[in-house]
Amino acid sequence: MPTGPPSKRATKRPGRGRSSRRPPLPADVASDLARAGSPGRASRWAAELQEAAGAYDAERFADARRLLEPLAGAAPTVPAVRELLGLTAYRMGRWRQAVTELEAAEELTGSVDQHPVLADAHRALGHLDAVERLWDELRQGGVGVEVLTEGRIVTAGARADQGDLRGAIALLEGGPVDVRRPKEHHLRLWYALAALYERAGDLPRARAVLGRLVAVEPGFADAATRLAGLG
């Protein structure tokens, strides 16, 4: 099962807000909706998508799913709809639906940006071969360091699930560990690495990594509590 705080890859979504003065959808999303239906339908779908995005932002995932499922059925070729439904399903622990929708969105766009979330859903289902396949695709996909780091974390977790702690640790150690100005994905990497050191019985390294994390971001997940528990 996924561990730690939800990846930022699972918080990307089109549109925001639920007020009557919602900002317009991105131009590419509006164009996709327009191509998928008549002007009247596209306008209604845009409003529904924005409302669903607002519900997602507010972590009302059941409401978002209620809006998105019929929308995905009516406009199945709109990537933003399929992606947001996939992310919503992921946040609800509906792993199979998350896989179906995220795979559909990526097939429509050719993007691999949601591969880490997709891999995490596969990991939760025990599809460890799929996790490794997605990691290989990420490494070859020319993605940014944030996406690649999230994929690295998920893949390491899947390897640890199989008892390959040495391989999992090596994969994380090969990532951007030594950075002077860490961003959230770096902190997530440190957190995951410390957890694996602890599982492997290497408590000094676990303490060192957690200490560094807490020094940068004291409120990150339960890092401070875990550090205190290590003595």
C-alpha positions in Angstrom: 0.0 0.0 0.0 1.2 3.6 -0.6 3.0 5.0 2.5 3.7 8.5 3.7 1.9 11.7 2.7 0.2 11.7 -0.8 2.6 12.6 -3.6 2.3 16.0 -5.1 1.8 14.1 -8.4 -1.6 13.2 -7.0 -2.6 16.8 -6.5 -2.3 18.0 -10.1 -5.7 18.8 -11.5 -7.3 21.1 -14.1 -9.2 24.1 -12.8 -9.9 25.3 -9.3 -12.6 26.7 -7.1 -16.4 26.2 -6.7 -17.6 29.8 -6.6 -19.7 31.5 -9.2 -16.6 33.4 -10.3 -14.5 30.4 -11.3 -11.4 31.1 -13.4 -11.7 29.8 -17.0 -10.3 26.4 -17.8 -6.9 26.2 -19.5 -7.3 26.8 -23.3 -6.2 23.2 -24.2 -8.8 21.7 -21.9 -11.6 24.0 -23.2 -10.6 23.0 -26.8 -10.7 19.3 -25.9 -14.2 19.8 -24.5 -15.3 21.7 -27.5 -14.1 19.0 -29.9 -15.9 16.3 -27.8 -19.4 17.8 -27.9 -21.7 20.6 -29.1 -21.2 24.1 -27.8 -24.0 23.7 -25.3 -22.6 20.4 -24.0 -19.1 21.7 -23.9 -20.1 24.7 -21.8 -22.0 22.4 -19.3 -19.1 20.0 -19.2 -16.7 22.8 -18.5 -18.8 23.9 -15.5 -19.0 20.3 -14.2 -15.2 19.8 -14.6 -14.5 23.1 -12.7 -16.9 22.0 -9.9 -15.2 18.6 -9.7 -11.8 20.3 -9.6 -13.1 22.4 -6.7 -14.3 19.4 -4.9 -11.0 17.6 -5.4 -9.1 20.7 -4.1 -11.3 20.6 -1.0 -10.6 16.8 -0.6 -14.3 16.0 -1.2 -13.3 13.1 -3.4 -16.7 11.4 -3.3 -18.3 14.5 -4.7 -15.6 14.9 -7.3 -16.1 11.3 -8.4 -19.8 11.7 -8.6 -19.4 14.5 -11.0 -16.5 13.0 -13.0 -17.8 9.5 -13.7 -20.7 10.6 -16.0 -18.5 13.3 -17.5 -15.9 10.7 -18.4 -18.6 8.6 -20.0 -19.9 11.5 -22.0 -16.5 12.8 -23.0 -14.1 9.9 -22.9 -11.5 11.5 -25.2 -10.9 14.5 -22.9 -7.6 13.8 -21.1 -8.2 16.3 -18.3 -11.4 14.5 -17.3 -9.9 11.1 -17.4 -6.8 12.3 -15.4 -8.8 14.0 -12.7 -11.0 11.0 -12.3 -7.9 8.8 -12.1 -6.4 11.0 -9.4 -9.6 11.1 -7.5 -9.9 7.4 -7.6 -6.3 7.1 -6.4 -7.0 9.4 -3.4 -10.0 7.2 -2.5 -8.0 4.0 -2.7 -9.9 2.8 -5.7 -6.7 1.4 -7.3 -8.2 -0.4 -10.3 -10.2 2.6 -11.4 -7.2 4.8 -10.9 -5.1 2.6 -13.2 -7.9 2.5 -15.9 -8.4 6.2 -15.9 -4.7 7.3 -15.7 -3.7 4.9 -18.4 -6.5 6.3 -20.6 -5.3 9.8 -20.0 -1.7 9.0 -20.7 -2.7 7.2 -23.9 -4.6 10.2 -25.1 -1.7 12.7 -24.4 1.4 10.6 -24.7 2.6 12.0 -21.4 4.2 10.0 -18.6 3.9 12.7 -16.0 1.4 10.6 -13.9 3.5 7.5 -14.1 4.4 7.7 -10.4 0.8 7.8 -9.3 -0.1 5.1 -11.8 2.8 3.0 -10.5 1.7 3.5 -6.9 -1.8 2.2 -7.7 -0.2 -0.8 -9.4 2.0 -1.3 -6.3 -1.1 -1.3 -4.1 -2.6 -4.0 -6.4 0.5 -6.1 -6.1 1.4 -5.5 -9.8 5.1 -5.2 -9.1 6.2 -6.0 -12.7 4.1 -3.1 -13.9 5.8 -0.8 -11.4 9.2 -1.8 -12.8 8.0 -1.3 -16.4 6.7 2.2 -15.6 10.0 3.1 -13.9 11.9 2.0 -17.0 9.6 4.2 -19.1 10.1 7.1 -16.7 13.9 6.9 -16.9 13.7 7.0 -20.7 10.9 9.6 -20.9 12.9 12.8 -20.4 10.7 13.9 -17.5 11.6 16.5 -14.9 13.5 15.7 -11.7 10.3 15.9 -9.5 8.4 13.3 -11.6 11.5 11.1 -11.8 12.1 11.3 -8.0 8.5 10.4 -7.2 8.8 7.4 -9.6 12.0 6.4 -7.8 10.3 6.5 -4.4 7.4 4.3 -5.6 9.7 1.8 -7.3 11.9 1.5 -4.2 8.9 0.9 -2.1 7.8 -1.9 -4.5 11.2 -3.5 -4.3 11.1 -3.3 -0.5 7.7 -5.0 -0.6 9.4 -8.0 -2.2 12.1 -8.0 0.5 14.8 -6.4 -1.7 15.8 -3.8 0.8 19.3 -3.5 -0.6 18.0 -2.8 -4.1 15.4 -0.4 -2.7 18.0 1.6 -0.8 20.5 1.7 -3.7 17.7 3.1 -5.9 17.0 5.9 -3.5 20.7 6.6 -2.8 21.1 7.0 -6.6 18.6 9.9 -6.6 19.0 13.6 -5.7 20.0 13.1 -2.0 22.7 15.7 -1.6 21.0 19.0 -2.4 21.5 22.3 -0.7 18.1 23.7 -1.2 15.7 20.8 -1.0 12.2 20.9 -2.4 9.3 18.8 -1.4 10.2 15.8 -3.6 13.7 15.8 -2.1 12.2 15.7 1.4 10.0 12.8 0.3 13.0 11.0 -0.9 14.8 11.5 2.4 11.8 10.3 4.3 11.5 7.2 2.2 15.3 6.5 2.5 15.3 6.9 6.2 12.4 4.5 6.5 14.3 1.9 4.5 17.5 2.4 6.5 15.4 1.8 9.6 13.8 -1.4 8.2 17.3 -2.6 7.3 18.5 -2.0 10.8 20.8 0.8 9.9 19.6 3.1 12.7 22.6 5.6 12.5 21.9 6.4 8.9 18.2 6.5 9.5 18.8 9.1 12.3 21.1 11.1 10.2 18.7 11.4 7.3 15.7 12.1 9.5 17.7 14.7 11.4 18.6 16.5 8.2 14.9 16.4 7.1 13.6 17.7 10.4 16.2 20.5 10.4 14.8 21.7 7.1 11.1 21.0 7.6 10.2 20.2 11.2 6.5 19.6 10.4 7.1 17.1 7.5 4.7 14.2 8.0 5.7 12.3 11.3 9.5 12.8 10.7 10.1 14.4 14.1 8.2 11.7 15.9 10.1 9.0 14.1 13.4 10.6 14.8 12.6 10.8 18.5 11.6 7.2 18.5 15.0 6.2 17.1 16.7 7.7 20.2 
